[in-house]
């Protein structure tokens, strides 16, 4: 606050100190965030497959069906975890780089 007034930064100035590497990191982080967000609807679809597997007429191999669908849940969890980690890592690194650049100026 300067003189009792709150200083506001325009939106277009938020990333004014980002260089080419920062832009690449932000794009990668955003793509990872989208991948992480897509995992939630995919989880609902896989859960629907799980529920449908119980209603199928062939009850002899229901364990195989449920095991296969459960494995999809594991793959989704691993992919979502990697995407979330990558998202946070990219945005943290670019934030630290830009903050350091601003402090030096």
C-alpha positions, -999 to 999 in steps of 0.1 A, spaced: 0 0 0 14 33 -11 -2 63 6 -31 43 19 -41 32 -15 -38 -4 -27 -17 -8 -58 -31 -32 -84 -12 -49 -112 -30 -53 -145 -35 -89 -157 -12 -85 -188 17 -75 -165 15 -107 -143 39 -126 -165 59 -96 -178 91 -110 -163 87 -145 -178 113 -156 -203 111 -183 -230 118 -211 -205 92 -198 -181 66 -197 -209 74 -233 -218 72 -244 -181 38 -226 -178 25 -243 -209 37 -277 -197 22 -271 -163 -11 -261 -178 -13 -292 -200 -5 -313 -169 -33 -295 -151 -57 -304 -179 -46 -340 -178 -51 -340 -140 -86 -325 -144 -96 -350 -171 -89 -378 -147 -120 -370 -126 -145 -376 -154 -125 -407 -165 -129 -420 -130 -167 -417 -133 -166 -436 -166 -145 -464 -152 -167 -466 -121 -197 -470 -145 -180 -499 -161 -174 -514 -127 -211 -512 -118 -221 -525 -152 -198 -555 -148 -219 -567 -119 -251 -567 -139 -238 -587 -169 -253 -622 -174 -220 -641 -173 -214 -643 -135 -187 -670 -139 -159 -646 -148 -170 -616 -128 -138 -616 -108 -117 -613 -139 -139 -584 -151 -137 -566 -118 -99 -572 -116 -95 -557 -151 -115 -526 -142 -97 -522 -109 -64 -522 -128 -78 -493 -149 -83 -475 -116 -47 -481 -106 -34 -468 -140 -56 -438 -137 -44 -430 -102 -7 -433 -113 -13 -411 -143 -32 -385 -123 -5 -385 -96 22 -379 -122 2 -352 -139 -5 -335 -106 32 -336 -96 43 -323 -130 17 -295 -128 29 -283 -94 66 -287 -102 63 -267 -134 43 -238 -119 65 -237 -87 97 -236 -107 85 -208 -131 71 -189 -101 104 -190 -83 123 -180 -114 101 -150 -120 102 -140 -83 140 -141 -83 141 -121 -115 118 -94 -100 138 -93 -67 170 -88 -87 155 -58 -105 
